[in-house]
Amino acid sequence: MTLPDMDSDALHRFLMASGVEVHGELVVEPISGGRSNLTYKVCDDESTWVVRRPPVSGLTPSAHDMAREYTVAQALQGTRVPIAATVAFDAAGTALGVPMTVVEFVAGQVVRDRHDLAVLTDTQVEMSTSALIAALVELHAVDYRAVGLESFGRPEGFLTRQVTLWASQWERVRTRELSDATTLSRALVERVPKASGAAIVHGDFRIDNTILDLDGPEIVRAVVDWELSTIGDPLTDVALMCVYRSPAFDHILGAEAAWTSPRFPGADALAQRYVDASGTDLGEWNFYLALANFKLAVIGEGITHRARQGADAGNGAAAAAEATPEFMAAGLRALRQG
């Protein structure tokens, strides 16, 4: 298969130069899913790898940071966090003209949509939920300093910077005036918790960003898609995982997501499971829920904004902003209830 955004000959040369043994010609095929970095399954006669590179259009460096993704993956090797083994990193983009990561291929199943979910029994859905929570707890339990990530992010002032970041992003991508957006943005500024935790944060944790065991979906073989990871407040991970459960998220993905299915526990139940498994307190939980809703509102708006600018943002991109008012309203409700 000839792919315009993947040069298999250049990849072959890069792997060899990186000390990776390559046996025979490389066979490359794209792996679909999400609006994230481009992902490929690469095989020779003996081995299989996964190669990731930024998209060819609509590039947002902070959202497609290959160095960040590879750095955290390397740091987590040998911990209890399920993650693919790292193989090589082309930071300078010498092979493809853009940075590229190579990790070992992890055999398993990715549950992205309702079709994927339909093959799981209710018992398997229940057990996979527990496994997902356990994986997130293990991630947040890692001592980021001990694994060499002390300079990976700045936990001090993290929540304030998050509010500022997403408020400024809204101003860049908004396609209309929404009074709820202004109200929520200002309210978040006023409600930032004075104290917050510090841990490795995945930044995009839900079932389709994991690989489950082929035979036993109650086992998480690997957590993937680390380009939004940092050192920050772990409750932002938990809240985003919970808010992703909203049916409105289907508009953003342009598909019926597995994670929005009513077969999974609701947001409150997920949060309680995290508390039970981690022994931590949710603190000012309604702030975290409001911030997560604000993020998703801005993300939906941004997808539609880029589509209107001519970027290839994927199926349903023009309709993604339909979810924005709902997430803004949900964020305000969370603050009012807190």
C-alpha positions as CSV (number, residue, x, y, z in Angstrom):
1,M,0.0,0.0,0.0
2,T,1.4,3.4,-1.0
3,L,0.6,6.1,1.6
4,P,1.2,9.8,0.8
5,D,2.1,10.6,4.4
6,M,4.3,7.5,5.1
7,D,7.6,6.7,3.2
8,S,8.3,3.1,4.0
9,D,11.8,3.2,2.5
10,A,12.7,6.2,4.7
11,L,11.2,4.4,7.7
12,H,13.3,1.3,6.9
13,R,16.5,3.4,6.8
14,F,15.6,5.1,10.0
15,L,14.9,1.9,11.9
16,M,18.2,0.4,10.7
17,A,20.1,3.5,11.7
18,S,18.5,3.4,15.1
19,G,19.8,-0.1,15.7
20,V,16.5,-1.9,15.1
21,E,16.8,-5.1,13.2
22,V,14.6,-5.2,10.1
23,H,14.0,-8.5,8.3
24,G,12.6,-8.1,4.8
25,E,10.5,-5.3,3.3
26,L,8.2,-3.2,5.5
27,V,4.4,-3.5,5.1
28,V,2.6,-0.4,6.4
29,E,-1.1,0.0,7.0
30,P,-3.0,2.8,8.7
31,I,-4.8,2.3,12.0
32,S,-7.9,4.4,12.1
33,G,-9.5,6.1,15.1
34,G,-10.0,9.6,16.5
35,R,-8.8,13.0,15.4
36,S,-5.3,12.5,16.8
37,N,-1.9,11.7,15.4
38,L,-1.7,9.4,12.4
39,T,-1.0,5.9,13.5
40,Y,0.3,2.9,11.4
41,K,0.9,-0.7,11.9
42,V,4.3,-1.7,10.4
43,C,5.5,-5.2,9.9
44,D,8.6,-6.9,8.5
45,D,9.0,-10.7,8.2
46,E,9.5,-11.1,12.0
47,S,8.4,-8.1,14.0
48,T,5.5,-5.6,14.2
49,W,5.6,-2.0,15.4
50,V,3.4,1.0,15.7
51,V,4.5,4.3,14.1
52,R,3.0,7.6,15.0
53,R,3.4,11.0,13.3
54,P,1.5,14.3,13.3
55,P,-1.4,14.8,10.9
56,V,-0.7,16.3,7.5
57,S,-3.1,19.2,8.0
58,G,-4.6,21.2,10.8
59,L,-1.5,20.8,12.8
60,T,-1.6,22.2,16.4
61,P,1.8,21.6,17.9
62,S,0.6,21.4,21.5
63,A,-1.9,18.8,20.6
64,H,0.4,16.7,18.5
65,D,3.6,16.7,20.6
66,M,5.5,13.6,19.6
67,A,8.4,14.3,22.0
68,R,6.0,14.5,24.9
69,E,4.3,11.3,23.9
70,Y,7.6,9.4,23.6
71,T,9.1,10.9,26.7
72,V,6.3,9.7,29.0
73,A,6.2,6.3,27.3
74,Q,9.9,5.8,28.0
75,A,9.6,7.0,31.6
76,L,6.7,4.6,32.3
77,Q,8.6,1.5,31.1
78,G,9.0,-0.9,34.1
79,T,6.1,0.7,36.1
80,R,2.8,-0.9,36.8
81,V,1.2,1.2,34.1
82,P,0.4,-0.9,31.0
83,I,2.2,0.7,28.1
84,A,3.8,-0.4,24.8
85,A,7.6,-0.8,24.8
86,T,9.4,2.1,23.2
87,V,11.6,1.4,20.1
88,A,12.8,4.6,18.5
89,F,12.1,8.3,18.2
90,D,12.9,10.6,15.2
91,A,12.8,13.9,17.0
92,A,14.3,15.9,14.1
93,G,11.9,14.5,11.5
94,T,14.8,13.2,9.4
95,A,12.8,10.3,7.9
96,L,9.4,11.7,7.2
97,G,10.0,15.5,7.6
98,V,8.0,15.5,10.9
99,P,8.8,13.9,14.3
100,M,7.9,10.2,14.5
101,T,7.6,7.6,17.3
102,V,8.0,3.9,17.0
103,V,6.8,1.5,19.7
104,E,6.2,-2.2,19.8
105,F,2.8,-3.4,18.6
106,V,0.5,-4.6,21.3
107,A,-1.9,-7.3,20.2
108,G,-5.4,-6.7,21.5
109,Q,-8.7,-5.0,20.8
110,V,-9.6,-1.3,20.8
111,V,-13.2,-0.6,21.7
112,R,-14.0,2.6,19.9
113,D,-17.7,2.5,18.9
114,R,-20.9,0.7,19.7
115,H,-20.1,-1.9,17.1
116,D,-16.9,-2.8,18.9
117,L,-18.7,-2.7,22.2
118,A,-21.5,-5.1,21.0
119,V,-19.2,-8.1,21.1
120,L,-18.6,-7.7,24.8
121,T,-20.9,-9.3,27.4
122,D,-22.3,-7.2,30.2
123,T,-19.9,-9.0,32.6
124,Q,-17.0,-8.1,30.3
125,V,-18.1,-4.5,30.2
126,E,-18.2,-4.4,34.0
127,M,-14.8,-6.0,34.3
128,S,-13.2,-3.8,31.7
129,T,-14.5,-0.7,33.6
130,S,-12.7,-1.9,36.7
131,A,-9.6,-2.5,34.7
132,L,-9.7,1.0,33.2
133,I,-10.1,2.6,36.6
134,A,-7.2,0.5,37.9
135,A,-4.9,1.6,35.1
136,L,-5.7,5.2,35.8
137,V,-5.1,4.8,39.5
138,E,-1.7,3.1,38.7
139,L,-0.7,6.0,36.5
140,H,-1.5,8.6,39.1
141,A,0.3,6.6,41.7
142,V,3.6,6.7,39.8
143,D,6.2,9.0,41.5
144,Y,6.9,11.2,38.5
145,R,10.2,12.4,40.0
146,A,11.5,8.8,40.5
147,V,10.9,8.0,36.8
148,G,12.7,11.2,35.5
149,L,9.7,13.4,34.7
150,E,10.3,16.1,37.3
151,S,10.7,18.6,34.4
152,F,7.8,17.2,32.3
153,G,5.3,19.7,33.6
154,R,4.7,22.4,36.2
155,P,2.2,21.3,38.8
156,E,2.2,24.6,40.6
157,G,-0.5,26.8,39.1
158,F,-1.6,24.0,36.8
159,L,-5.4,24.6,37.2
160,T,-5.1,28.3,36.7
161,R,-3.1,27.8,33.5
162,Q,-5.7,25.3,32.3
163,V,-8.5,27.7,32.7
164,T,-6.5,30.5,31.0
165,L,-5.5,28.1,28.2
166,W,-9.0,26.9,27.4
167,A,-10.5,30.4,27.7
168,S,-8.0,31.7,25.2
169,Q,-8.5,28.7,22.9
170,W,-12.3,29.5,22.9
171,E,-11.6,33.0,21.7
172,R,-9.5,31.6,18.8
173,V,-11.9,29.0,17.6
174,R,-15.4,30.2,18.5
175,T,-17.8,30.3,15.6
176,R,-20.6,32.4,17.3
177,E,-21.3,34.3,20.5
178,L,-22.3,32.1,23.4
179,S,-23.2,33.9,26.7
180,D,-22.7,30.6,28.6
181,A,-19.1,30.4,27.4
182,T,-18.3,33.9,28.9
183,T,-20.1,33.1,32.1
184,L,-18.5,29.7,32.5
185,S,-15.0,31.0,31.7
186,R,-15.3,33.8,34.3
187,A,-16.8,31.5,36.9
188,L,-13.9,29.0,36.5
189,V,-11.4,31.7,37.2
190,E,-13.1,32.5,40.4
191,R,-13.5,28.9,41.5
192,V,-9.9,27.6,41.0
193,P,-9.1,25.4,44.0
194,K,-6.3,26.8,46.2
195,A,-4.7,23.4,46.5
196,S,-4.3,20.6,43.9
197,G,-2.5,17.3,43.5
198,A,0.4,16.5,41.3
199,A,0.8,13.4,39.2
200,I,1.4,12.2,35.7
201,V,-1.8,13.1,33.8
202,H,-2.8,11.3,30.6
203,G,-5.0,14.1,29.4
204,D,-7.4,12.0,27.3
205,F,-8.3,8.9,29.2
206,R,-11.2,6.7,28.1
207,I,-11.7,3.2,26.8
208,D,-10.8,3.8,23.2
209,N,-7.4,5.2,24.2
210,T,-6.5,1.8,25.6
211,I,-5.8,-1.7,24.2
212,L,-7.7,-4.5,25.9
213,D,-6.7,-8.1,25.9
214,L,-8.0,-10.1,22.9
215,D,-9.4,-12.9,25.0
216,G,-10.0,-11.1,28.3
217,P,-11.2,-7.5,27.9
218,E,-10.9,-7.2,31.6
219,I,-7.2,-6.8,31.1
220,V,-5.7,-3.5,29.8
221,R,-2.7,-4.4,27.7
222,A,-1.7,-0.8,27.0
223,V,-2.7,2.8,27.5
224,V,-2.1,4.8,24.3
225,D,-2.3,8.3,22.9
226,W,-0.1,10.2,25.3
227,E,0.5,13.4,23.4
228,L,-1.6,15.5,25.9
229,S,0.2,14.1,29.0
230,T,1.8,16.3,31.5
231,I,2.4,16.7,35.3
232,G,-0.7,18.2,36.8
233,D,-3.8,17.6,38.9
234,P,-4.9,14.0,38.5
235,L,-8.5,14.9,39.2
236,T,-8.6,16.6,35.8
237,D,-8.0,13.1,34.3
238,V,-10.9,11.6,36.4
239,A,-13.3,14.4,35.6
240,L,-12.6,14.3,31.8
241,M,-13.1,10.5,31.8
242,C,-16.4,11.1,33.5
243,V,-17.6,13.9,31.2
244,Y,-16.7,11.9,28.2
245,R,-19.6,9.7,29.2
246,S,-22.0,12.4,27.9
247,P,-24.0,11.4,24.8
248,A,-23.1,14.9,23.4
249,F,-19.6,13.6,23.0
250,D,-20.8,11.6,20.0
251,H,-21.1,14.9,18.1
252,I,-17.5,15.7,18.7
253,L,-16.3,12.2,17.6
254,G,-18.7,12.1,14.7
255,A,-19.7,8.5,15.7
256,E,-21.5,6.6,18.4
257,A,-18.7,6.2,20.8
258,A,-18.4,3.1,22.9
259,W,-17.6,5.2,26.0
260,T,-20.9,7.1,25.8
261,S,-22.9,3.9,25.8
262,P,-25.4,3.4,28.7
263,R,-23.8,0.0,29.3
264,F,-21.0,1.7,31.2
265,P,-21.5,3.2,34.7
266,G,-22.5,6.8,34.8
267,A,-20.2,9.7,35.7
268,D,-20.9,9.7,39.4
269,A,-20.4,5.9,39.7
270,L,-17.1,6.2,37.8
271,A,-15.8,8.9,40.1
272,Q,-16.8,6.9,43.1
273,R,-14.9,3.8,41.7
274,Y,-11.8,5.9,41.3
275,V,-12.1,7.1,44.9
276,D,-12.6,3.6,46.2
277,A,-9.6,2.2,44.2
278,S,-7.2,5.1,44.9
279,G,-8.2,6.1,48.4
280,T,-8.1,9.8,47.4
281,D,-10.7,12.5,47.9
282,L,-12.4,14.3,45.0
283,G,-11.9,17.7,46.7
284,E,-13.7,20.5,44.9
285,W,-15.1,18.0,42.4
286,N,-17.7,20.3,40.8
287,F,-14.9,22.7,39.6
288,Y,-13.2,19.7,37.9
289,L,-16.4,18.7,36.2
290,A,-17.0,22.3,35.0
291,L,-13.5,22.5,33.6
292,A,-13.8,19.2,31.8
293,N,-17.1,20.3,30.3
294,F,-15.5,23.6,29.2
295,K,-12.7,21.7,27.5
296,L,-15.0,19.5,25.5
297,A,-17.1,22.5,24.5
298,V,-14.1,24.2,23.2
299,I,-12.8,21.1,21.5
300,G,-16.1,20.6,19.7
301,E,-16.1,24.2,18.6
302,G,-12.5,24.0,17.4
303,I,-13.2,20.9,15.2
304,T,-16.0,22.8,13.4
305,H,-13.9,26.0,13.2
306,R,-11.0,24.1,11.5
307,A,-13.5,22.4,9.1
308,R,-14.8,25.8,8.1
309,Q,-11.3,26.9,7.5
310,G,-10.8,24.0,5.1
311,A,-8.9,21.6,7.3
312,D,-9.7,17.9,6.9
313,A,-11.0,17.3,10.4
314,G,-12.7,14.0,9.8
315,N,-16.3,12.8,9.5
316,G,-18.9,15.0,11.1
317,A,-16.5,17.8,11.8
318,A,-18.9,20.5,10.6
319,A,-21.5,19.3,13.2
320,A,-19.1,18.9,16.1
321,A,-19.9,22.3,17.5
322,E,-23.5,21.2,18.0
323,A,-22.2,19.7,21.3
324,T,-20.7,23.0,22.5
325,P,-23.8,24.7,24.1
326,E,-24.7,21.4,25.9
327,F,-21.2,21.1,27.4
328,M,-21.1,24.8,28.4
329,A,-24.5,24.5,30.1
330,A,-23.4,21.3,31.9
331,G,-20.3,23.1,33.2
332,L,-22.4,25.9,34.6
333,R,-24.7,23.4,36.2
334,A,-21.8,21.7,37.9
335,L,-20.6,25.0,39.4
336,R,-24.0,25.9,40.6
337,Q,-24.4,22.5,42.3
338,G,-21.0,22.7,43.9
